[in-house]
Amino acid sequence: MSYNLTPYHLITQYQAVQTRLKSACQLAQRPLSSVKLLAVSKTKPIEAIETLAQAGQLAFGENYVQESLTKIAQRPDLEWHFIGPIQSNKTKPIAEHFAWVHSVDRLKIAQRLSQQRPNHLPPLNILLEVNISAQPSKAGFTPQEVIDNMATISALPHLVVRGLMAIPEPASTLDAQRQPFAQMHALLKTLQTAHPELPLDTLSMGMSGDLEAAILEGATLVRIGTDIFGARDYPKNA
């Protein structure tokens, strides 16, 4: 896994993202504490993760199961989030090793994660992935499917539904970026009203190119990779 960013440049870029996050919260008139930064470390080496952990970044997002298990074994004390597409045959290691899963895109995946979460671990925090832009190539529930399935999924043992995740279709203007995020916020509000017994407190949305729009529309967690770690070096077997 090649990686050329020096620790100094990595920390510089991380601090720049923190500054951008602070500015976005000020623009949205929200406290900085209301938005969590998830450093997306897929394809990046454990040394880069160690550098950020020493700087106080403790939550990391991974997309590839085998790659992430190696990192988790070296730093089990960090908070690990699985954010990539989930194949049915990969649910067991995800259920066993992660604290959060953002990409639960169908009922079958939630059921498998529930069945395979070890009893000795805390419940697995999950987010339901919403195909908010209705893209044919994207996985995820429709908004109506989220509403229809919430009661069933939230009743599964060993899981806690914490909210929603989305990756909207790219847009070139701030206003256009805000529209799907606003729809996500409204959907979460609908679910909170219908299920006051659930801790639905998380909106995972916004990445390097649109974090300002996401924060303006209520994101509580933004997933930033490229702007922290630089361009990704995708493994050939990913």
Buried (B, 14 or more C-beta within 10 A) or exposed (E): EEBEBEBEEBBEBBEEBBEBBEEBBEEBEBEEEEBBBBBBBBBBBBEBBBBBBEBEBEBBBBBBBEBBBEBBEEBEEBBBBBBBBBEEEBBBBBBBBBBBBBBBBBBEBBBBBBEBBEEEEEBBBBBBBBBBBEEEEBBBBEBEBBBEBBEEBBEBEBBBBBBBBBBBBEBEEEEBBBBBBBBBBEBBEBBBEEBEEBEBEBBBBBBBBBBBBBBBBBBBBBBBBEBBBBEBBEEEEE
